[in-house]
Amino acid sequence: MLTFFGIACGPKKVKRDYYEVELEKLERLSLNLDSLDENPMLRGAVLSVIMFNSHQIEKCYQKASANKPNLVGKIKTFFTVHPNGKMLSFAIKENTLHSPQVEACVERVFRTMDFPPNDKIMDVTHTIKFSKADEDPRPIPTL
């Protein structure tokens, strides 16, 4: 904080944004896409969005595996979706692929996805398994 002629100048403390307060009032829904038992209708809707974008995720893997032919593993993602279907946050919880290039690319792909609107904030966990073409013809997210 700077002071000029006895007047404080600088960033003011701003009250929390109305939008953030309203988000906190919404109920949260936890969805683990790796479990078959959880909310099958919503699970299917979220997985269909991920599968629709799986070709982009596959490109992330193919680009990295061109230089590392033995690149195999999984990336466990955790993301939060706003009730309007837009991504609020994204994090990698586990990466046995050990490829920062694939990790960054997968995050970019996920951040562009639009999920089905819902009346709750969704916290979603999903694991993507990657393998060589001779082991699995499509190294894409598994259901």
Secondary structure, 3 states (H helix, E strand, C coil): CEEECCEEECCCCCCCCHHHHHHHHCCEEEEECCCCCCCHHHHHHHHHHHHHCHHHHHHHHHHHHCCCCCCCEEEEEEEEECCCCCEEEEEEEEECCCCHHHHHHHHHHHHHCCCCCCCCEEEEEEEEEECCCCCCCCCCCCC
